[in-house]
Structures are given as structure tokens and as C-alpha cells.
Amino acid sequence: MTDAAQARPRARFVPGQPDMWAFVLFEALVFTAYFAVYVVARTRSPELFLQSQAHLDLRVGVFHTLVLLASSWSVARCVQAARERSYRAALANAWLTMLFGFVFLVSKVIEWAGKIREGFGFTHDEFFSFYYFLTALHFLHLLIGFGVLAIAVHQLWSPARRSQQAIETCATYWHTVDFLWVLIFALLYVMR
Amino acid sequence: MNAGFERRLLAVWLALAAITLAQLFVGSLDEPDALRPNAALGASAIALALVKVRIIMREFMEVRHAPALLCRLSDLWLALAGAVLLGCYLVGTA
């Protein structure tokens, strides 16, 4: 791209399909309702929630967050590379995003297994019920995210299929998985 | 890839990582087994998370390049989430 082209102001655009943005805002509202129920329950039994929260490792939560933020970074690079028709780089970043997602997935399963082994199952108390409900719901979105990323890889693989809008739509979904985790991390691991 | 855009994405990730590490610091300020809520730490945890979400939306999701309606809707949701979560927390712990 020339300097003159870079200097030109870009026209405003909706990244990906507008339908995906309607879904993102809907999901954001639904999760906000879940989070509000959690916060209200937390303020009713603060000692119980703080006592149970102390059994979570904040450093593990930070690791999960950094990994998902890295996946958002790589999928944003994927979109930009595809926009510049650097499809090899776009594909590499899509695979990198999947790798970060997989690291999160394995780490989360290990964390769940550890908590269950320690006796903190879904029915242990109210905090752990919320912990498993919110993280499992997010996990489900993450699993769908792998399918969505597979669509992006499929799009990038062949010159006959490459649709910039489809790739941006997939990236928008993946970023949603990331920002929902950012809120879950704050509420479950950091809040006092 | 456009070097300027790549630098910007890296700077955004570094900023988000720095806020996350600040959350680790904030979360460690209190005794890990302190059995009383700390309104300042709780509210700052929510506020920092909302700042991070806005950065993700504006930068990674490219809302800053989106039409005004999408910018306003995303900010409206963030304001609503902030009001609901901080409101429920601060009223509940008061």
C-alpha cells in the first residue's frame, strides 16, 4: 500500500456480517443478565463467596486471560492479512488462533479436573455452582468458536472461496468469546 | 502486513496484558482468604474489565472504523453492563 493510500481516511464499515453483530449484542446482554444474578448472589453471601474464591488460583485465571487475548490479537492479524490479500499469513494466523484456543481449552479442563479432585464440584456451594455454570457456558462458546475458525480456514484455503466478509464475521465471533472471558475472569477470580 | 497496523495490534495486546497483570496485582492486595468484601477492589475489578472489553471492541473488533450506530450500540451495552454490575455490587455491599 502506498503512503498516499495509507494517509487517505478509510470509509466506515461494519466488520463482517451485520447479523453477527446483532448476535454479539444479544449474547452480551444475555451474559450481562447472568453476571448481574451472580453479583447479587455474591453480595448476599460475601463470606461464602470469598472463602470459595480463595480456592481458585488467580495466576491460572491471568494465564487463561493472556492466552485468549493473544488469540484475539492473532485473529485480528488474520483479518488484516486477508484484507491485504496476504492469504498465507492470514492462514498462519488463523491456525495460531486455534492453537491459543486449544491451550485455553486444555488448561481450563485441567483446572476443572483439579477442582473436582479437591472436592469443589458443581454442588459444593453457590460460588462453585456459578463458577461451573459461567465457565462451562463460555467453554461451549469456545467450542463453537473452533467450528467458526474452521470456516475461516476453509475460506482462506482456496482462492475460489475467499470472502473477506466471512473471515471478518468469524473473527467477530472469536473476539466475543474473548471479551466474555475478560468479564468472567474479573467476576470469578479478581472481585473481592 | 502493514507495519503500522501490526505495531498498533501489538501495542493493544500489550496494553490489555498490562491491565490483566494490574488485575493480578489488585487481586493480591487483599489477603487471599480475607472473609470480607472490599468495595474498592471489587468495583475496580469490574471497571478494569469493562475498560479491557472496550479496547477489544474498539481495536480488535474494529468498532472504531464502524458506522456511528454500531459504535453507539457497543458503548450503550458497556454503559448498561457497567451500571448494572457496579450498581448491584455497590448497593449490595453498602
HADDOCK unambig.tbl for C-alpha pairs under 7 A between the chains (distance, minus, plus):
assign (segid A and resid 12 and name CA) (segid B and resid 65 and name CA) 5.12 0.50 0.50
assign (segid A and resid 12 and name CA) (segid B and resid 66 and name CA) 5.08 0.50 0.50
assign (segid A and resid 12 and name CA) (segid B and resid 67 and name CA) 5.48 0.50 0.50
assign (segid A and resid 13 and name CA) (segid B and resid 65 and name CA) 6.18 0.50 0.50
assign (segid A and resid 13 and name CA) (segid B and resid 66 and name CA) 4.79 0.50 0.50
assign (segid A and resid 13 and name CA) (segid B and resid 67 and name CA) 6.06 0.50 0.50
assign (segid A and resid 14 and name CA) (segid B and resid 66 and name CA) 4.99 0.50 0.50
assign (segid A and resid 14 and name CA) (segid B and resid 67 and name CA) 6.63 0.50 0.50
assign (segid A and resid 15 and name CA) (segid B and resid 62 and name CA) 6.77 0.50 0.50
assign (segid A and resid 32 and name CA) (segid B and resid 81 and name CA) 6.03 0.50 0.50
assign (segid A and resid 36 and name CA) (segid B and resid 84 and name CA) 6.62 0.50 0.50
assign (segid A and resid 36 and name CA) (segid B and resid 85 and name CA) 5.69 0.50 0.50
assign (segid A and resid 36 and name CA) (segid B and resid 88 and name CA) 6.88 0.50 0.50
assign (segid A and resid 39 and name CA) (segid B and resid 85 and name CA) 6.84 0.50 0.50
assign (segid A and resid 39 and name CA) (segid B and resid 88 and name CA) 6.46 0.50 0.50
assign (segid A and resid 39 and name CA) (segid B and resid 89 and name CA) 5.99 0.50 0.50
assign (segid A and resid 40 and name CA) (segid B and resid 88 and name CA) 5.98 0.50 0.50
assign (segid A and resid 40 and name CA) (segid B and resid 89 and name CA) 6.79 0.50 0.50
assign (segid A and resid 40 and name CA) (segid B and resid 92 and name CA) 6.74 0.50 0.50
assign (segid A and resid 43 and name CA) (segid B and resid 89 and name CA) 6.50 0.50 0.50
assign (segid A and resid 43 and name CA) (segid B and resid 92 and name CA) 5.08 0.50 0.50
assign (segid A and resid 43 and name CA) (segid B and resid 93 and name CA) 5.80 0.50 0.50
assign (segid A and resid 46 and name CA) (segid B and resid 36 and name CA) 6.66 0.50 0.50
assign (segid A and resid 46 and name CA) (segid B and resid 37 and name CA) 6.17 0.50 0.50
assign (segid A and resid 47 and name CA) (segid B and resid 35 and name CA) 4.94 0.50 0.50
assign (segid A and resid 47 and name CA) (segid B and resid 36 and name CA) 5.97 0.50 0.50
assign (segid A and resid 50 and name CA) (segid B and resid 35 and name CA) 5.75 0.50 0.50
assign (segid A and resid 51 and name CA) (segid B and resid 33 and name CA) 6.21 0.50 0.50
assign (segid A and resid 51 and name CA) (segid B and resid 35 and name CA) 6.29 0.50 0.50
assign (segid A and resid 54 and name CA) (segid B and resid 32 and name CA) 5.81 0.50 0.50
assign (segid A and resid 54 and name CA) (segid B and resid 33 and name CA) 5.69 0.50 0.50
assign (segid A and resid 58 and name CA) (segid B and resid 24 and name CA) 6.86 0.50 0.50
assign (segid A and resid 62 and name CA) (segid B and resid 20 and name CA) 6.58 0.50 0.50
assign (segid A and resid 62 and name CA) (segid B and resid 24 and name CA) 6.92 0.50 0.50
assign (segid A and resid 66 and name CA) (segid B and resid 17 and name CA) 6.18 0.50 0.50
assign (segid A and resid 69 and name CA) (segid B and resid 13 and name CA) 6.77 0.50 0.50
assign (segid A and resid 70 and name CA) (segid B and resid 13 and name CA) 6.96 0.50 0.50
assign (segid A and resid 72 and name CA) (segid B and resid 60 and name CA) 6.87 0.50 0.50
assign (segid A and resid 73 and name CA) (segid B and resid 9 and name CA) 6.53 0.50 0.50
assign (segid A and resid 73 and name CA) (segid B and resid 13 and name CA) 6.41 0.50 0.50
assign (segid A and resid 73 and name CA) (segid B and resid 60 and name CA) 6.88 0.50 0.50
assign (segid A and resid 76 and name CA) (segid B and resid 60 and name CA) 5.65 0.50 0.50
assign (segid A and resid 81 and name CA) (segid B and resid 1 and name CA) 5.78 0.50 0.50
assign (segid A and resid 84 and name CA) (segid B and resid 1 and name CA) 6.99 0.50 0.50
assign (segid A and resid 172 and name CA) (segid B and resid 61 and name CA) 6.09 0.50 0.50
assign (segid A and resid 175 and name CA) (segid B and resid 61 and name CA) 6.78 0.50 0.50
assign (segid A and resid 179 and name CA) (segid B and resid 53 and name CA) 5.43 0.50 0.50
assign (segid A and resid 179 and name CA) (segid B and resid 56 and name CA) 6.96 0.50 0.50
assign (segid A and resid 182 and name CA) (segid B and resid 49 and name CA) 6.11 0.50 0.50
assign (segid A and resid 183 and name CA) (segid B and resid 49 and name CA) 5.67 0.50 0.50
assign (segid A and resid 186 and name CA) (segid B and resid 45 and name CA) 5.67 0.50 0.50
assign (segid A and resid 186 and name CA) (segid B and resid 46 and name CA) 6.23 0.50 0.50
assign (segid A and resid 186 and name CA) (segid B and resid 49 and name CA) 6.15 0.50 0.50
assign (segid A and resid 190 and name CA) (segid B and resid 23 and name CA) 6.77 0.50 0.50
assign (segid A and resid 190 and name CA) (segid B and resid 27 and name CA) 5.03 0.50 0.50
assign (segid A and resid 190 and name CA) (segid B and resid 45 and name CA) 6.14 0.50 0.50
assign (segid A and resid 191 and name CA) (segid B and resid 41 and name CA) 6.64 0.50 0.50
assign (segid A and resid 191 and name CA) (segid B and resid 42 and name CA) 4.48 0.50 0.50
assign (segid A and resid 191 and name CA) (segid B and resid 45 and name CA) 5.65 0.50 0.50
assign (segid A and resid 192 and name CA) (segid B and resid 37 and name CA) 5.19 0.50 0.50
assign (segid A and resid 192 and name CA) (segid B and resid 38 and name CA) 5.34 0.50 0.50
assign (segid A and resid 192 and name CA) (segid B and resid 41 and name CA) 5.94 0.50 0.50
assign (segid A and resid 192 and name CA) (segid B and resid 42 and name CA) 4.73 0.50 0.50
